[in-house]
Amino acid sequence: MNDKTTTIAEIKKHIQDFSDARGWRKDQNAKDLVMALSVEAAELSEIFMWLHSDNADSVKENAEEYQHLQEELSDVFWYVCRLCEHFDIDLARAVEEKAAKNAQKYPIEGCKS
């Protein structure tokens, strides 16, 4: 899989199949999924916790930390996809609709260049 050729639907199906094979989806509930997402987001934040803002991008220069970053981002995305599946949310449509709202709330003319 890669970003250029894999659809969101394919990723969601992959996650569903993986989770089903392990019996994880049968007892899933919104609260547990949101809590798991929150934990994974905290683990992502932890990578940057003690880095000065000026050095945050240096994570990419350390192979081990960069791998860790990719894993935590994957975990966050995993639970976003599981929540979308749980609530039957079309993520692409939701992103598009939210972008339209944000465009009205934050017009280009009012943004810094």
C-alpha positions as a LaTeX table, in Angstrom:
\begin{tabular}{lrrr}
\hline
Residue & $x$ (\AA) & $y$ (\AA) & $z$ (\AA) \\
\hline
Met1 & 0.00 & 0.00 & 0.00 \\
Asn2 & 1.03 & 3.59 & $-0.58$ \\
Asp3 & $-0.64$ & 6.99 & $-0.51$ \\
Lys4 & $-0.66$ & 7.39 & $-4.29$ \\
Thr5 & $-2.49$ & 4.18 & $-5.13$ \\
Thr6 & $-4.42$ & 3.13 & $-2.01$ \\
Thr7 & $-7.89$ & 4.52 & $-1.35$ \\
Ile8 & $-9.25$ & 5.36 & 2.07 \\
Ala9 & $-11.86$ & 2.65 & 1.52 \\
Glu10 & $-9.10$ & 0.09 & 0.96 \\
Ile11 & $-7.32$ & 1.15 & 4.14 \\
Lys12 & $-10.54$ & 0.99 & 6.14 \\
Lys13 & $-11.26$ & $-2.49$ & 4.74 \\
His14 & $-7.72$ & $-3.62$ & 5.60 \\
Ile15 & $-8.17$ & $-2.40$ & 9.18 \\
Gln16 & $-11.61$ & $-4.03$ & 9.45 \\
Asp17 & $-10.32$ & $-7.36$ & 8.16 \\
Phe18 & $-7.29$ & $-7.23$ & 10.45 \\
Ser19 & $-9.49$ & $-6.36$ & 13.44 \\
Asp20 & $-12.13$ & $-8.97$ & 12.58 \\
Ala21 & $-9.51$ & $-11.71$ & 12.29 \\
Arg22 & $-8.53$ & $-10.96$ & 15.90 \\
Gly23 & $-12.09$ & $-10.53$ & 17.19 \\
Trp24 & $-11.51$ & $-6.88$ & 18.05 \\
Arg25 & $-14.54$ & $-5.36$ & 16.30 \\
Lys26 & $-17.25$ & $-7.54$ & 17.83 \\
Asp27 & $-17.10$ & $-5.79$ & 21.20 \\
Gln28 & $-15.94$ & $-2.37$ & 20.06 \\
Asn29 & $-17.76$ & 0.70 & 21.28 \\
Ala30 & $-17.34$ & 4.40 & 20.65 \\
Lys31 & $-15.97$ & 5.19 & 24.09 \\
Asp32 & $-13.21$ & 2.60 & 23.93 \\
Leu33 & $-12.25$ & 3.60 & 20.40 \\
Val34 & $-12.05$ & 7.28 & 21.33 \\
Met35 & $-10.02$ & 6.46 & 24.43 \\
Ala36 & $-7.62$ & 4.35 & 22.36 \\
Leu37 & $-7.29$ & 7.20 & 19.85 \\
Ser38 & $-6.53$ & 9.58 & 22.70 \\
Val39 & $-3.82$ & 7.27 & 24.06 \\
Glu40 & $-2.23$ & 6.94 & 20.62 \\
Ala41 & $-2.33$ & 10.72 & 20.12 \\
Ala42 & $-0.60$ & 11.12 & 23.47 \\
Glu43 & 2.09 & 8.63 & 22.40 \\
Leu44 & 2.58 & 10.71 & 19.24 \\
Ser45 & 2.91 & 13.87 & 21.34 \\
Glu46 & 5.42 & 12.16 & 23.59 \\
Ile47 & 7.91 & 11.97 & 20.70 \\
Phe48 & 8.10 & 15.77 & 20.73 \\
Met49 & 7.58 & 16.39 & 24.44 \\
Trp50 & 11.11 & 17.43 & 25.38 \\
Leu51 & 12.18 & 18.86 & 22.04 \\
His52 & 12.42 & 22.59 & 21.63 \\
Ser53 & 10.10 & 23.83 & 18.87 \\
Asp54 & 13.12 & 24.76 & 16.75 \\
Asn55 & 14.32 & 21.14 & 16.88 \\
Ala56 & 11.01 & 19.32 & 16.34 \\
Asp57 & 11.70 & 18.62 & 12.67 \\
Ser58 & 14.97 & 16.91 & 13.61 \\
Val59 & 12.98 & 13.75 & 14.40 \\
Lys60 & 13.29 & 12.87 & 10.73 \\
Glu61 & 17.10 & 12.85 & 11.00 \\
Asn62 & 17.10 & 10.05 & 13.60 \\
Ala63 & 16.09 & 6.78 & 11.90 \\
Glu64 & 14.77 & 5.20 & 15.10 \\
Glu65 & 12.71 & 8.23 & 16.10 \\
Tyr66 & 11.45 & 8.68 & 12.55 \\
Gln67 & 10.26 & 5.06 & 12.53 \\
His68 & 8.60 & 5.65 & 15.90 \\
Leu69 & 6.87 & 8.75 & 14.47 \\
Gln70 & 5.53 & 6.72 & 11.54 \\
Glu71 & 4.23 & 4.01 & 13.87 \\
Glu72 & 2.43 & 6.44 & 16.16 \\
Leu73 & 0.89 & 8.32 & 13.22 \\
Ser74 & $-0.28$ & 4.96 & 11.88 \\
Asp75 & $-1.85$ & 4.09 & 15.23 \\
Val76 & $-3.70$ & 7.43 & 15.33 \\
Phe77 & $-4.95$ & 6.95 & 11.77 \\
Trp78 & $-5.93$ & 3.37 & 12.60 \\
Tyr79 & $-8.32$ & 4.52 & 15.31 \\
Val80 & $-9.67$ & 7.37 & 13.19 \\
Cys81 & $-10.55$ & 4.76 & 10.56 \\
Arg82 & $-12.09$ & 2.43 & 13.14 \\
Leu83 & $-14.25$ & 5.28 & 14.45 \\
Cys84 & $-15.33$ & 6.14 & 10.92 \\
Glu85 & $-16.30$ & 2.53 & 10.33 \\
His86 & $-18.09$ & 2.33 & 13.68 \\
Phe87 & $-20.20$ & 5.41 & 12.91 \\
Asp88 & $-20.43$ & 4.81 & 9.13 \\
Ile89 & $-18.62$ & 8.07 & 8.34 \\
Asp90 & $-17.28$ & 8.72 & 4.86 \\
Leu91 & $-13.95$ & 10.26 & 5.88 \\
Ala92 & $-13.21$ & 11.85 & 2.49 \\
Arg93 & $-16.62$ & 13.53 & 2.45 \\
Ala94 & $-16.26$ & 14.63 & 6.08 \\
Val95 & $-12.86$ & 16.21 & 5.32 \\
Glu96 & $-14.26$ & 17.97 & 2.27 \\
Glu97 & $-17.26$ & 19.32 & 4.19 \\
Lys98 & $-15.06$ & 20.50 & 7.06 \\
Ala99 & $-12.69$ & 22.22 & 4.61 \\
Ala100 & $-15.66$ & 24.09 & 3.12 \\
Lys101 & $-16.69$ & 25.27 & 6.61 \\
Asn102 & $-13.12$ & 26.27 & 7.41 \\
Ala103 & $-12.89$ & 28.20 & 4.13 \\
Gln104 & $-15.86$ & 30.30 & 5.21 \\
Lys105 & $-14.58$ & 30.72 & 8.76 \\
Tyr106 & $-11.02$ & 31.53 & 7.65 \\
Pro107 & $-11.17$ & 33.28 & 4.26 \\
Ile108 & $-7.89$ & 33.62 & 2.38 \\
Glu109 & $-8.06$ & 37.41 & 2.59 \\
Gly110 & $-7.86$ & 37.30 & 6.40 \\
Cys111 & $-4.94$ & 34.89 & 6.59 \\
Lys112 & $-1.27$ & 35.80 & 6.95 \\
Ser113 & 0.88 & 35.46 & 3.86 \\
\hline
\end{tabular}
